[in-house]
Amino acid sequence: METVKLNNGIEMPILGYGVYQVTPDECERCVKDALDVGYRLIDTAQAYYNEEGVGNAIKHSNVKREDIFLVTKVWISNAGENKASVSIDESLKKLQTDYVDLLLIHQPFGDYYGTYRAMEKAYKSGKARAIGVSNFYPDRFIDLSHFCEIQPAINQVETHVFQQQKQAHKIMKKYNTQIMAWGPFAEGKNNMFKNETLVSIGEKYNKSSAQVALRFLTQEDIVVIPKSVKKERMQQNFDIFDFKLTDEEIKEIRALDTGKSLFFSHYDPETVEMIIGMAK
């Protein structure tokens, strides 16, 4: 498995398994299947309500805890230093572990400065090996970066072939923060799985458009966490390191970028109200 080195020196797999929208009932089975396939990066969150399933799968797997890179995120309802600290301990209990490898702020709303201070304390006490943020646009990311003690190791943002986060990528490099993609398949939007460019390139390597999309992102040094509840799809998503896109193919895929979200914008007041409403 290829890895990326975070700004504190720890190695993180560049490909992992995400459990967003995996129901609590099937999460344990899905994570177990992912571990059987070979995934070692598992991404969950308090707001997914399936941390227990992830914890059970890891506990009952044959994979050692130290060989797994476990990620979770603090939700808006737990924002603020005191509430976040309590919620971090609750997450560790649900995950049945003494530490997570990466702890993120899920959304840049509420008292996320207090949340980050709680995460810094968790980092110093060994409850988290690395800390970072999720869904932070460049303006809020830069602000937080200048007023925190520990530089975020990760910023997990919407990233796929149609929204390649080119500006954000440059800024993250400047601040030595790794980009991690959520929604690497754009949830199939823009007819991604039948995109002519991706399909054509895939035919050269006997790969699917999905595999080409993932390979593109990893070659752009972006951590990806594709999700599937089917083990055969998990295997396909995992098999992307036996081919390499050429410079010309990379250029073709870069041309697919629209520079816009296919989901939501944090600059849109209605979207912000909707997300904050989910925390109440």
C-alpha positions, -999 to +999 in steps of 0.1 A: +000+000+000+013+034-009+014+059+019+017+097+025+038+112+053+019+137+074+034+168+088+042+152+122+061+123+104+036+095+107+027+074+076-009+072+064-023+049+037-032+068+006-062+045+000-088+036+027-124+026+033-150+051+043-182+042+061-203+073+054-239+062+048-231+026+059-259+017+083-251+007+118-266-027+111-242-035+083-211-015+093-194-043+112-197-067+083-185-041+058-155-030+078-146-067+083-148-073+046-127-042+039-100-054+063-101-089+046-096-072+012-065-054+026-077-019+036-059-006+066-073+030+067-108+031+081-127+064+081-158+070+103-173+099+123-196+106+153-223+118+129-223+085+110-236+067+141-216+036+132-185+039+154-196+009+174-197-012+142-162-001+132-149-009+167-165-044+167-151-052+133-116-042+143-119-061+176-130-093+159-106-091+130-073-108+126-056-075+119-036-059+147-048-026+160-014-010+154-016-020+117-049-001+112-051+037+106-084+047+123-101+080+116-131+097+133-145+132+134-161+154+161-196+166+151-210+201+155-232+192+184-200+184+204-183+217+195-164+235+222-135+225+243-154+207+271-180+190+250-155+179+224-132+164+251-161+143+264-172+133+229-136+122+220-136+098+250-171+085+240-158+078+205-128+060+218-151+038+240-174+031+210-144+023+188-129+001+216-095+016+214-072+038+235-064+061+205-073+070+170-047+076+143-065+108+130-090+130+147-108+157+127-133+185+132-161+175+109-175+209+100-163+245+105-193+256+125-199+262+162-170+267+185-145+249+164-116+268+179-126+252+213-130+218+195-095+221+181-080+229+215-096+197+228-081+178+199-047+193+206-050+181+242-060+146+229-030+147+206-006+156+235-021+129+257-018+101+231-055+098+223-048+109+187-017+103+167-026+132+143-053+159+142-069+179+114-100+193+099-127+185+074-147+207+051-126+238+058-125+261+029-092+279+024-103+311+042-113+294+074-084+269+072-059+298+070-075+315+099-074+284+121-039+276+111-026+310+123-043+307+157-037+270+166-007+254+183-006+223+163-008+226+125-037+205+110-022+173+094-052+167+072-080+187+055-107+163+043-128+179+016-150+171-014-125+160-041-132+141-073-124+145-110-151+172-114-140+192-083-102+187-080-097+214-054-068+229-073-067+262-053-071+244-020-044+219-029-019+248-034-028+263-001-026+230+017+009+224+003+019+259+015+007+250+051+021+215+049-014+199+053-024+168+034-057+168+013-080+138+019-109+133-004-145+126+006-168+116-023-140+105-046-167+091-070-188+123-067-216+098-057-220+091-094-230+126-103-222+140-138-226+104-150-191+098-137-190+061-142-197+064-179-176+095-185-160+091-219-125+102-208-124+079-178-139+049-197-115+054-227-084+056-204-096+026-184-099+004-215-062+008-221-054-008-187-085-031-184-097-009-156-131+007-148-138+044-148-140+042-110-105+027-108-091+054-131-107+081-110-091+067-079-058+062-095-058+098-108-065+112-073-037+091-057-013+101-083-022+137-074-011+128-038-047+129-025-058+103+001-090+086-010-117+067+010-141+051-014-172+034+000-190+003-011-211-023+008-202-050-017-169-069-011-163-073-049-165-036-054-142-030-024-117-053-041-120-034-074-115-001-056-084-015-039-068-028-071-055+005-085-017+003-079-009-021-107-010+006-134+001+042-137-015+070-157+007+088-181+013+126-180-010+130-210-038+110-193-034+131-162-037+162-183-069+148-199-085+141-165-074+175-151-095+190-179-126+175-164-124+198-134-153+223-131-139+239-099-173+237-083-190+215-057-215+190-069-230+189-034-231+221-014-213+253-006-204+266+028-207+301+014-244+295+008-265+307+039-292+281+033-266+253+033-250+266+065-284+268+082-292+232+070-259+218+084-262+236+117-298+225+120-286+189+118-267+195+151-298+206+170 
